[in-house]
Amino acid sequence: MSDKPTQCPICQKPAQAKYRPFCSARCADVDLGRWFTESYRIPASPPDGSEDADEDDLEG
């Protein structure tokens, strides 16, 4: 692991080892709350073939 100081992704203060990568329990909780409310999303594409099936319905 790198010894390089990192910044808290929430408030940009220096990260603390105890809460890494955050600076405090508060920022860790803010991040967790964002996951719970689905503020963070991982982009996904539809399963293969689902778009093709829709296009076939329009043509035929």
C-alpha positions as a LaTeX table, in Angstrom:
\begin{tabular}{lrrr}
\hline
Residue & $x$ (\AA) & $y$ (\AA) & $z$ (\AA) \\
\hline
Met1 & 0.00 & 0.00 & 0.00 \\
Ser2 & 1.22 & 3.51 & $-0.72$ \\
Asp3 & 2.34 & 5.79 & 2.10 \\
Lys4 & 1.36 & 8.80 & $-0.01$ \\
Pro5 & $-1.23$ & 10.96 & 1.77 \\
Thr6 & $-4.63$ & 10.78 & 0.15 \\
Gln7 & $-7.55$ & 13.15 & 0.25 \\
Cys8 & $-10.97$ & 12.32 & 1.58 \\
Pro9 & $-13.29$ & 11.84 & $-1.42$ \\
Ile10 & $-16.08$ & 13.69 & 0.40 \\
Cys11 & $-14.44$ & 16.85 & 1.80 \\
Gln12 & $-10.89$ & 16.74 & 0.34 \\
Lys13 & $-9.20$ & 16.91 & 3.77 \\
Pro14 & $-6.26$ & 14.54 & 4.39 \\
Ala15 & $-7.43$ & 10.96 & 4.97 \\
Gln16 & $-6.93$ & 9.43 & 8.43 \\
Ala17 & $-5.65$ & 5.86 & 8.73 \\
Lys18 & $-8.50$ & 4.90 & 11.06 \\
Tyr19 & $-11.17$ & 5.89 & 8.48 \\
Arg20 & $-9.22$ & 5.46 & 5.26 \\
Pro21 & $-9.97$ & 6.59 & 2.57 \\
Phe22 & $-12.03$ & 9.13 & 4.53 \\
Cys23 & $-10.94$ & 11.72 & 7.07 \\
Ser24 & $-13.60$ & 10.93 & 9.67 \\
Ala25 & $-16.53$ & 8.71 & 10.57 \\
Arg26 & $-18.84$ & 11.52 & 9.41 \\
Cys27 & $-17.48$ & 11.46 & 5.84 \\
Ala28 & $-17.61$ & 7.65 & 5.80 \\
Asp29 & $-21.28$ & 7.85 & 6.85 \\
Val30 & $-22.01$ & 10.47 & 4.16 \\
Asp31 & $-20.55$ & 8.11 & 1.55 \\
Leu32 & $-22.55$ & 5.17 & 2.88 \\
Gly33 & $-25.73$ & 7.26 & 2.81 \\
Arg34 & $-25.08$ & 8.09 & $-0.84$ \\
Trp35 & $-24.89$ & 4.39 & $-1.65$ \\
Phe36 & $-28.11$ & 3.69 & 0.28 \\
Thr37 & $-30.02$ & 6.43 & $-1.55$ \\
Glu38 & $-28.57$ & 5.25 & $-4.88$ \\
Ser39 & $-26.82$ & 8.56 & $-5.52$ \\
Tyr40 & $-23.93$ & 6.48 & $-6.84$ \\
Arg41 & $-24.77$ & 4.30 & $-9.80$ \\
Ile42 & $-22.76$ & 1.91 & $-11.87$ \\
Pro43 & $-23.66$ & 2.28 & $-15.56$ \\
Ala44 & $-25.05$ & $-0.85$ & $-17.11$ \\
Ser45 & $-26.09$ & $-1.77$ & $-20.59$ \\
Pro46 & $-29.12$ & $-3.92$ & $-21.39$ \\
Pro47 & $-28.53$ & $-7.65$ & $-21.83$ \\
Asp48 & $-27.42$ & $-8.74$ & $-25.30$ \\
Gly49 & $-30.29$ & $-9.05$ & $-27.72$ \\
Ser50 & $-32.84$ & $-6.95$ & $-25.84$ \\
Glu51 & $-32.36$ & $-3.90$ & $-28.08$ \\
Asp52 & $-32.40$ & $-6.04$ & $-31.21$ \\
Ala53 & $-35.73$ & $-7.58$ & $-30.23$ \\
Asp54 & $-37.30$ & $-4.13$ & $-29.91$ \\
Glu55 & $-36.05$ & $-3.11$ & $-33.35$ \\
Asp56 & $-37.42$ & $-6.32$ & $-34.91$ \\
Asp57 & $-40.86$ & $-5.58$ & $-33.45$ \\
Leu58 & $-40.90$ & $-2.16$ & $-35.12$ \\
Glu59 & $-39.93$ & $-3.52$ & $-38.54$ \\
Gly60 & $-42.28$ & $-6.43$ & $-38.69$ \\
\hline
\end{tabular}
